[in-house]
């Protein structure tokens, strides 16, 4: 039988994995939208007023962009990002 600490850790670990997967899906979707719009990373950088390196960072799994950065990136792609908050009971 798992202790309360082990159970809590297990739940948090599962939520963290799910969150990481959603972040990957979000980035993949943003890249897909950019490509569907026929934009290169350089085009996106010019529209956003940043460097191409910055766009590569936003699209990279190794970078942790802020919600504001992602929202600004989505805007130049004529897209919006929506968020929801779910409790453990909702999942």
MARSEMAR-325276 format. One record per residue: residue number from 0; residue in three letters; x, y, z of N, C-alpha, C, O, CB in turn. Coordinates in steps of 0.1 Angstrom, whole numbers, always signed. Each point is the difference from the previous one (the first is absolute). Glycine has a CB too. Example, Ala and Ser with C-alpha at 12.3 -4.5 7.8 and 13.67 -1.06 7.14 Angstrom:
+------+------+-------+-------+-------+-------+-------+-------+-------+-------+-------+-------+-------+-------+-------+-------+-------+
| resi | resn |    nX |    nY |    nZ |   caX |   caY |   caZ |    cX |    cY |    cZ |    oX |    oY |    oZ |   cbX |   cbY |   cbZ |
+------+------+-------+-------+-------+-------+-------+-------+-------+-------+-------+-------+-------+-------+-------+-------+-------+
|    0 |  ALA |  +132 |   -57 |   +78 |    -9 |   +12 |    +0 |    +9 |   +12 |    +0 |   +10 |    +0 |    +7 |   -29 |   -12 |    +5 |
|    1 |  SER |   +15 |   +23 |   -19 |    +9 |   +11 |    +0 |    -8 |   +11 |    +8 |    +5 |   +11 |    +1 |    +7 |   -17 |   -23 |
+------+------+-------+-------+-------+-------+-------+-------+-------+-------+-------+-------+-------+-------+-------+-------+-------+
//
This chain:
+------+------+-------+-------+-------+-------+-------+-------+-------+-------+-------+-------+-------+-------+-------+-------+-------+
| resi | resn |    nX |    nY |    nZ |   caX |   caY |   caZ |    cX |    cY |    cZ |    oX |    oY |    oZ |   cbX |   cbY |   cbZ |
+------+------+-------+-------+-------+-------+-------+-------+-------+-------+-------+-------+-------+-------+-------+-------+-------+
|    0 |  UNK |    +8 |   -12 |    +0 |    -8 |   +12 |    +0 |    +9 |   +12 |    +0 |   +10 |    +1 |    +8 |   -29 |   -13 |    +4 |
|    1 |  UNK |   +16 |   +22 |   -21 |    +7 |   +12 |    -1 |    -3 |   +10 |   +12 |   -11 |    +1 |    +4 |   +12 |    -4 |   -29 |
|    2 |  UNK |    +9 |   +10 |   +29 |    -2 |   +10 |   +10 |    -6 |   +12 |    -6 |    +0 |    +1 |   -12 |   +20 |    -9 |   +25 |
|    3 |  UNK |   -25 |   +17 |    -5 |    -6 |   +12 |    -5 |   +10 |    +9 |    -8 |    -4 |    +6 |   -10 |   -12 |    -6 |   +29 |
|    4 |  UNK |   +28 |    +0 |   -14 |   +11 |    +7 |    -7 |    +2 |    -6 |   -14 |    +2 |    +7 |   -10 |    +9 |    -1 |   +32 |
|    5 |  UNK |   -10 |   -19 |   -22 |    +3 |    -7 |   -13 |   -12 |    +2 |   -10 |    +2 |    +2 |   -12 |   +12 |   -19 |   +24 |
|    6 |  UNK |   -26 |   +17 |    -7 |   -12 |    +2 |    -8 |    +0 |   +15 |    -5 |    -3 |    +2 |   -12 |   -10 |   -19 |   +25 |
|    7 |  UNK |   +16 |   +26 |    -5 |    +1 |   +14 |    -4 |   +11 |    +2 |   -11 |    -3 |    +7 |   -10 |    -6 |    +1 |   +33 |
|    8 |  UNK |   +20 |   -14 |   -21 |   +11 |    +1 |   -10 |    -4 |    -6 |   -13 |    +3 |    +5 |   -10 |   +14 |    -6 |   +29 |
|    9 |  UNK |   -24 |   -11 |   -18 |    -4 |    -7 |   -12 |   -10 |    +9 |    -8 |    +1 |    +1 |   -12 |    +2 |   -23 |   +23 |
|   10 |  UNK |   -12 |   +28 |    -4 |   -10 |    +9 |    -7 |    +7 |   +12 |    -6 |    -3 |    +4 |   -12 |   -15 |   -11 |   +28 |
|   11 |  UNK |   +27 |   +13 |    -9 |    +7 |   +12 |    -5 |    +9 |    -4 |   -12 |    +1 |    +7 |   -10 |    -1 |    +3 |   +33 |
|   12 |  UNK |    +6 |   -22 |   -23 |    +8 |    -4 |   -11 |    -9 |    -3 |   -12 |    +4 |    +4 |   -11 |   +12 |   -15 |   +27 |
|   13 |  UNK |   -28 |    +6 |   -14 |    -9 |    -3 |   -12 |    -4 |   +14 |    -6 |    -1 |    +1 |   -12 |    -7 |   -23 |   +23 |
|   14 |  UNK |    +5 |   +31 |    -2 |    -5 |   +13 |    -5 |   +12 |    +8 |    -7 |    -3 |    +6 |   -10 |   -14 |    -5 |   +29 |
|   15 |  UNK |   +29 |    -3 |   -14 |   +11 |    +6 |    -7 |    +3 |    -6 |   -14 |    +2 |    +8 |    -9 |    +8 |    -3 |   +32 |
|   16 |  UNK |   -12 |   -18 |   -24 |    +2 |    -6 |   -13 |   -11 |    +4 |   -10 |    +3 |    +3 |   -11 |    +7 |   -22 |   +23 |
|   17 |  UNK |   -22 |   +20 |    -7 |   -11 |    +5 |    -8 |    +2 |   +14 |    -5 |    -1 |    +4 |   -11 |   -14 |   -19 |   +23 |
|   18 |  UNK |   +20 |   +24 |    -3 |    +3 |   +14 |    -3 |   +11 |    +1 |   -10 |    -1 |    +8 |    -9 |    -7 |    -1 |   +32 |
|   19 |  UNK |   +18 |   -15 |   -22 |   +11 |    +0 |    -9 |    -5 |    -4 |   -14 |    +4 |    +6 |   -10 |   +13 |   -11 |   +29 |
|   20 |  UNK |   -25 |    -5 |   -19 |    -6 |    -4 |   -13 |    -8 |   +10 |    -7 |    +0 |    +2 |   -12 |    +0 |   -25 |   +21 |
|   21 |  UNK |    -8 |   +31 |    -1 |    -8 |   +10 |    -5 |    +9 |   +12 |    -6 |    -4 |    +6 |   -10 |   -14 |   -12 |   +26 |
|   22 |  UNK |   +29 |    +9 |    -9 |    +9 |   +10 |    -5 |    +6 |    -4 |   -13 |    +2 |    +8 |    -9 |    +3 |    -2 |   +33 |
|   23 |  UNK |    -1 |   -19 |   -26 |    +5 |    -5 |   -12 |   -10 |    +2 |   -11 |    +3 |    +4 |   -11 |   +12 |   -20 |   +23 |
|   24 |  UNK |   -28 |   +12 |    -9 |   -10 |    +1 |   -10 |    -3 |   +14 |    -4 |    -3 |    +3 |   -12 |    -7 |   -24 |   +22 |
|   25 |  UNK |   +11 |   +30 |    +0 |    -3 |   +14 |    -3 |   +11 |    +6 |   -10 |    -3 |    +6 |   -10 |    -7 |    -3 |   +32 |
|   26 |  UNK |   +22 |    -7 |   -19 |   +11 |    +5 |    -9 |    -1 |    -6 |   -14 |    +2 |    +6 |   -10 |   +13 |    -4 |   +30 |
|   27 |  UNK |   -19 |   -15 |   -21 |    -1 |    -7 |   -13 |   -12 |    +7 |    -7 |    +1 |    +2 |   -12 |    +8 |   -24 |   +21 |
|   28 |  UNK |   -19 |   +26 |    -2 |   -12 |    +6 |    -7 |    +5 |   +14 |    -5 |    -4 |    +4 |   -11 |   -12 |   -17 |   +26 |
|   29 |  UNK |   +23 |   +21 |    -7 |    +5 |   +13 |    -5 |    +9 |    -2 |   -12 |    -2 |    +8 |    -9 |    +0 |    +1 |   +33 |
|   30 |  UNK |   +11 |   -18 |   -24 |    +8 |    -3 |   -12 |    -8 |    -3 |   -12 |    +2 |    +5 |   -11 |   +16 |   -13 |   +26 |
|   31 |  UNK |   -28 |    -1 |   -13 |    -9 |    -4 |   -11 |    -8 |   +12 |    -5 |    -1 |    +2 |   -12 |    -1 |   -24 |   +22 |
|   32 |  UNK |    -3 |   +31 |    -2 |    -7 |   +12 |    -4 |    +9 |    +9 |    -8 |    -3 |    +5 |   -10 |   -12 |    -7 |   +30 |
|   33 |  UNK |   +28 |    +4 |   -15 |    +9 |    +8 |    -7 |    +3 |    -5 |   -14 |    +0 |    +7 |   -10 |   +11 |    -1 |   +32 |
|   34 |  UNK |    -9 |   -19 |   -23 |    +3 |    -6 |   -13 |   -12 |    +0 |    -9 |    +1 |    +2 |   -12 |   +15 |   -17 |   +23 |
|   35 |  UNK |   -28 |   +13 |    -5 |   -13 |    +1 |    -8 |    -1 |   +14 |    -6 |    -6 |    +2 |   -11 |    -5 |   -19 |   +25 |
|   36 |  UNK |   +15 |   +27 |    -7 |    +0 |   +14 |    -5 |   +11 |    +3 |   -10 |    +0 |   +11 |    -5 |   -10 |    -4 |   +27 |
|   37 |  UNK |   +18 |   -17 |   -24 |   +11 |    +2 |   -10 |   +11 |    +9 |    +6 |    +8 |    +6 |    -8 |   -24 |    -9 |   -10 |
|   38 |  UNK |   +18 |    +4 |   +31 |   +10 |    +8 |    +6 |   +12 |    -8 |    +4 |    -1 |   -11 |    +6 |   -17 |   +27 |    +2 |
|   39 |  UNK |   +30 |   -11 |   -11 |   +12 |    -6 |    +6 |    +2 |    +6 |   +14 |    -7 |    +9 |    +4 |   +17 |   -12 |   -28 |
|   40 |  UNK |    +0 |    -2 |   +31 |    +3 |    +5 |   +13 |    +5 |   +15 |    -1 |    -3 |    +8 |    +8 |    +9 |   -32 |    +0 |
|   41 |  UNK |    +1 |   +26 |   -19 |    +5 |   +14 |    -3 |   -12 |    +9 |    -2 |    +0 |   +12 |    +5 |   +21 |   -21 |   -15 |
|   42 |  UNK |   -31 |    +5 |    +2 |   -12 |    +8 |    -2 |    -7 |    +3 |   +13 |    -4 |   +11 |    +3 |    +1 |   -21 |   -26 |
|   43 |  UNK |    +2 |    +0 |   +31 |    -7 |    +1 |   +13 |    +8 |   +10 |    +9 |    -6 |    +8 |    +7 |    -4 |   -31 |    -9 |
|   44 |  UNK |   +23 |   +22 |    +1 |    +8 |    +9 |    +8 |    -2 |   +15 |    -4 |    -1 |    +9 |    +9 |   +18 |   -28 |    -6 |
|   45 |  UNK |   -17 |   +21 |   -16 |    -2 |   +14 |    -5 |   -14 |    +5 |    +4 |    -1 |   +12 |    +4 |   +16 |   -17 |   -23 |
|   46 |  UNK |   -25 |    -3 |   +18 |   -14 |    +4 |    +4 |    +0 |    +3 |   +15 |    -7 |    +9 |    +4 |    -3 |   -23 |   -22 |
|   47 |  UNK |   +17 |    +7 |   +26 |    +0 |    +2 |   +15 |   +10 |   +10 |    +4 |    +0 |    +5 |   +12 |    -7 |   -28 |    -9 |
|   48 |  UNK |   +16 |   +27 |   -12 |   +11 |   +10 |    +4 |   +11 |    -6 |    +9 |    +5 |    +7 |    +9 |   -23 |   +11 |   -11 |
|   49 |  UNK |   +21 |   -30 |    +0 |   +10 |    -7 |    +8 |    +9 |    -7 |   -10 |    -1 |    +0 |   -12 |   -14 |    -3 |   +32 |
|   50 |  UNK |   +25 |    -4 |   -14 |   +10 |    -7 |    -9 |    -6 |   -14 |    -3 |    -8 |    -5 |    +7 |   +27 |   +17 |    +4 |
|   51 |  UNK |   -13 |   -18 |   -22 |    -4 |   -13 |    -3 |    +4 |   -10 |   +11 |    -7 |   -10 |    +2 |   +10 |   +16 |   -27 |
|   52 |  UNK |    +8 |    -3 |   +32 |    +4 |    -9 |   +11 |   -11 |    +0 |   +11 |    -2 |   -11 |    +5 |   +26 |   +17 |   -10 |
|   53 |  UNK |   -30 |    +5 |    +7 |   -11 |    +1 |   +10 |   -11 |    -9 |    -4 |    -6 |    -7 |    +9 |   +13 |   +30 |    -3 |
|   54 |  UNK |   -11 |   -23 |   -18 |   -11 |    -9 |    -5 |    +4 |   -14 |    +1 |    -8 |    -9 |    +5 |    +1 |   +27 |   -21 |
|   55 |  UNK |   +20 |   -22 |   +13 |    +4 |   -13 |    +2 |    -1 |    -4 |   +14 |    -3 |   -12 |    +3 |   +19 |   +14 |   -22 |
|   56 |  UNK |   -12 |    +7 |   +28 |    -1 |    -3 |   +15 |   -15 |    -3 |    +4 |    -2 |   -10 |    +7 |   +22 |   +25 |    -3 |
|   57 |  UNK |   -29 |    -6 |    -9 |   -14 |    -2 |    +4 |    -5 |   -14 |    -5 |    -8 |    -7 |    +7 |    +4 |   +32 |    -8 |
|   58 |  UNK |    +8 |   -29 |   -11 |    -4 |   -13 |    -6 |    +8 |   -12 |    +6 |    -4 |   -11 |    -2 |    -2 |   +24 |   -19 |
|   59 |  UNK |   +16 |   -10 |   +28 |    +9 |   -11 |    +6 |    -6 |    -6 |   +13 |    -5 |    +8 |    +8 |   +25 |    +3 |   -19 |
|   60 |  UNK |   -19 |   -24 |   +12 |    -4 |    -6 |   +12 |    +9 |    +3 |   +12 |    -4 |    -2 |   +12 |    -6 |   -17 |   -26 |
|   61 |  UNK |   +22 |   +24 |   +11 |   +10 |    +3 |   +10 |    -2 |   +13 |    +7 |    +7 |    +4 |    +9 |    +9 |   -18 |   -21 |
|   62 |  UNK |   -25 |   +22 |    +6 |    -3 |   +14 |    +6 |   -13 |    +0 |    +6 |   -10 |    -6 |    -5 |   +24 |   +17 |   -13 |
|   63 |  UNK |   -16 |    -3 |   +29 |   -12 |    +1 |    +7 |    -6 |   +14 |    -1 |    +2 |    +8 |    +9 |    +6 |   -26 |    +7 |
|   64 |  UNK |   -15 |   +21 |   -27 |    -5 |   +13 |    -2 |   -11 |    +3 |    +9 |    -7 |    -8 |    +5 |   +13 |    +7 |   -29 |
|   65 |  UNK |    -8 |   +14 |   +27 |   -10 |    +5 |    +9 |   -14 |    -1 |    -8 |    +0 |    -1 |   -12 |   +16 |   +16 |   +25 |
|   66 |  UNK |   -26 |   -14 |    -6 |   -14 |    +0 |    -7 |    -1 |   +12 |    -9 |    -6 |    -1 |   -10 |    -4 |   -11 |   +30 |
|   67 |  UNK |   +16 |   +23 |   -15 |    +0 |   +12 |    -8 |    +7 |    -1 |   -13 |    -5 |    +4 |   -11 |    +4 |    +9 |   +32 |
|   68 |  UNK |   +13 |   -20 |   -21 |    +7 |    -2 |   -12 |    -7 |    -9 |   -10 |    -1 |    +3 |   -12 |   +22 |    -1 |   +26 |
|   69 |  UNK |   -28 |   -13 |    -9 |    -7 |    -8 |    -8 |   -12 |    +7 |    -6 |    -4 |    -2 |   -12 |   +11 |   -18 |   +26 |
|   70 |  UNK |   -14 |   +28 |    -6 |   -12 |    +7 |    -5 |    +4 |   +10 |   -11 |    -7 |    +2 |   -10 |    -4 |    -4 |   +33 |
|   71 |  UNK |   +23 |    +9 |   -21 |    +5 |   +10 |   -10 |    +3 |    -8 |   -13 |    -3 |    +5 |   -11 |   +12 |   +11 |   +29 |
|   72 |  UNK |    -3 |   -27 |   -17 |    +4 |    -8 |   -11 |   -13 |    -4 |    -8 |    +0 |    +0 |   -12 |   +21 |    -8 |   +24 |
|   73 |  UNK |   -30 |    +3 |    -4 |   -13 |    -4 |    -7 |    -7 |   +11 |    -7 |    -5 |    -2 |   -11 |    +2 |   -15 |   +29 |
|   74 |  UNK |    +4 |   +29 |   -12 |    -7 |   +12 |    -7 |    +6 |    +3 |   -14 |    -7 |    +3 |    -9 |    +3 |    +6 |   +32 |
|   75 |  UNK |   +17 |   -11 |   -24 |    +6 |    +3 |   -13 |    -4 |   -11 |   -10 |    +2 |    +2 |   -12 |   +17 |   +11 |   +23 |
|   76 |  UNK |   -23 |   -24 |    -6 |    -5 |   -11 |    -9 |   -15 |    +1 |    -2 |    -6 |    -9 |    -6 |   +25 |    -6 |   +15 |
|   77 |  UNK |   -25 |   +26 |    -5 |   -15 |    +1 |    +0 |    -7 |   -11 |    +7 |   -10 |    -6 |    -5 |   +12 |   +18 |   -17 |
|   78 |  UNK |    +3 |   -16 |   +34 |    -5 |   -10 |    +8 |    -1 |    +5 |   +14 |    +6 |   +10 |    +4 |    +3 |   -28 |   -19 |
|   79 |  UNK |   -17 |   +11 |   +23 |    +0 |    +2 |   +14 |    +2 |   -12 |    +8 |    -2 |   -11 |    -5 |   -14 |   +30 |    +1 |
|   80 |  UNK |   +21 |   -18 |   +16 |    +2 |   -11 |    +9 |   -10 |    +1 |   +11 |    -1 |   +10 |    +6 |   +26 |   -12 |   -12 |
|   81 |  UNK |   -32 |    -9 |    +9 |   -10 |    +0 |   +11 |    +6 |    -9 |   +10 |    +6 |   -10 |    -2 |   -26 |   +15 |   -13 |
|   82 |  UNK |   +16 |    -2 |   +28 |    +5 |    -8 |   +11 |   -12 |    -4 |    +9 |   -10 |    +7 |    +0 |   +32 |    +5 |    -1 |
|   83 |  UNK |   -20 |   -22 |    +8 |   -10 |    -4 |   +10 |    +7 |    -6 |   +12 |   +12 |    -4 |    -1 |   -29 |    -1 |   -17 |
|   84 |  UNK |   +10 |    +6 |   +29 |    +6 |    -5 |   +12 |    -9 |   -11 |    +5 |   -12 |    +1 |    +1 |   +22 |   +21 |    +6 |
|   85 |  UNK |    -4 |   -34 |    -5 |    -7 |   -12 |    +4 |    +5 |    -5 |   +14 |   +12 |    +1 |    +3 |   -16 |    -7 |   -27 |
|   86 |  UNK |    -5 |    +1 |   +32 |    +4 |    -6 |   +12 |    +3 |   -14 |    -2 |    -3 |    -6 |   -11 |   -10 |   +22 |   +24 |
|   87 |  UNK |   +19 |   -23 |    -3 |    +2 |   -14 |    -1 |   -13 |    -8 |    -3 |    +0 |   -10 |    -8 |   +19 |   +12 |   +23 |
|   88 |  UNK |   -30 |    +3 |   -10 |   -13 |    -7 |    -2 |    -5 |    +2 |   -15 |    -7 |    -9 |    -4 |    +2 |   +13 |   +28 |
|   89 |  UNK |   +10 |    +6 |   -31 |    -4 |    +2 |   -13 |    +7 |    -9 |   -10 |    -4 |    -2 |   -12 |    -1 |   +26 |   +18 |
|   90 |  UNK |   +17 |   -29 |    -2 |    +8 |    -7 |    -9 |    -3 |   -15 |    +0 |    +6 |    -8 |    -7 |   +12 |   +24 |   +11 |
+------+------+-------+-------+-------+-------+-------+-------+-------+-------+-------+-------+-------+-------+-------+-------+-------+
//
